[in-house]
């Protein structure tokens, strides 16, 4: 940690949580629990906690490939 503030697009990814939730629902993770896990994990990713976000996805029952697909959709969305 350098003590610098986190700036989306500079030192952390800009994350569109709604786009990630849509992607999760589209690939079969539409249950309330999966949506809650996805939202929490994407918020962690947006704070720069990528490893923690992946662990959240996995412990919430979302496989690794789907987790990265959800993150990719959330980061790519404008």
C-alpha positions in Angstrom: 0.0 0.0 0.0 1.5 3.3 -1.0 -0.9 5.5 0.9 -2.3 6.9 -2.4 -6.1 7.0 -2.8 -7.8 4.5 -5.0 -8.7 6.0 -8.4 -11.0 3.9 -10.7 -9.3 3.5 -14.1 -5.9 4.4 -12.7 -4.9 2.0 -9.9 -8.2 0.0 -9.6 -10.7 -1.2 -12.3 -13.9 0.7 -13.0 -16.6 -1.9 -12.3 -20.2 -1.7 -13.5 -21.9 -3.9 -10.9 -25.2 -3.9 -12.7 -23.5 -5.3 -15.9 -21.8 -8.0 -13.8 -25.1 -9.0 -12.2 -26.8 -9.2 -15.6 -23.9 -11.4 -16.9 -24.2 -13.7 -13.8 -27.9 -14.1 -14.3 -27.4 -14.8 -18.0 -25.0 -17.7 -17.3 -27.2 -19.4 -14.7 -26.4 -17.5 -11.5 -29.8 -15.8 -11.1 -30.7 -17.0 -7.6 -30.8 -14.4 -4.9 -27.8 -15.9 -3.1 -25.7 -15.9 -6.3 -26.7 -12.3 -7.1 -25.7 -11.2 -3.6 -22.4 -13.0 -3.8 -21.7 -11.5 -7.2 -22.5 -8.0 -6.0 -20.3 -8.4 -3.0 -17.4 -9.8 -5.0 -17.6 -7.1 -7.6 -17.6 -4.4 -4.9 -14.4 -6.0 -3.5 -12.9 -6.1 -7.0 -13.7 -2.3 -7.4 -11.8 -1.7 -4.1 -8.7 -3.4 -5.4 -9.3 -6.6 -3.5 -9.0 -8.9 -6.5 -7.9 -12.0 -4.6 -10.6 -11.6 -2.0 -13.2 -11.1 -4.7 -12.2 -14.4 -6.4 -12.3 -16.1 -3.0 -15.8 -14.7 -2.5 -17.0 -15.9 -5.9 -15.6 -19.4 -5.2 -17.0 -19.7 -1.6 -20.4 -18.5 -2.9 -20.6 -21.4 -5.4 -19.6 -19.6 -8.5 -16.8 -21.4 -10.5 -13.6 -19.6 -11.4 -14.3 -19.4 -15.2 -17.7 -17.9 -14.6 -16.2 -15.5 -12.0 -13.7 -14.1 -14.5 -16.5 -13.9 -17.1 -18.6 -11.8 -14.8 -15.7 -9.6 -13.9 -14.8 -9.1 -17.5 -18.4 -8.1 -18.3 -18.5 -5.7 -15.4 -15.2 -4.1 -16.3 -15.9 -3.9 -20.0 -19.3 -2.2 -19.6 -19.6 1.5 -19.9 
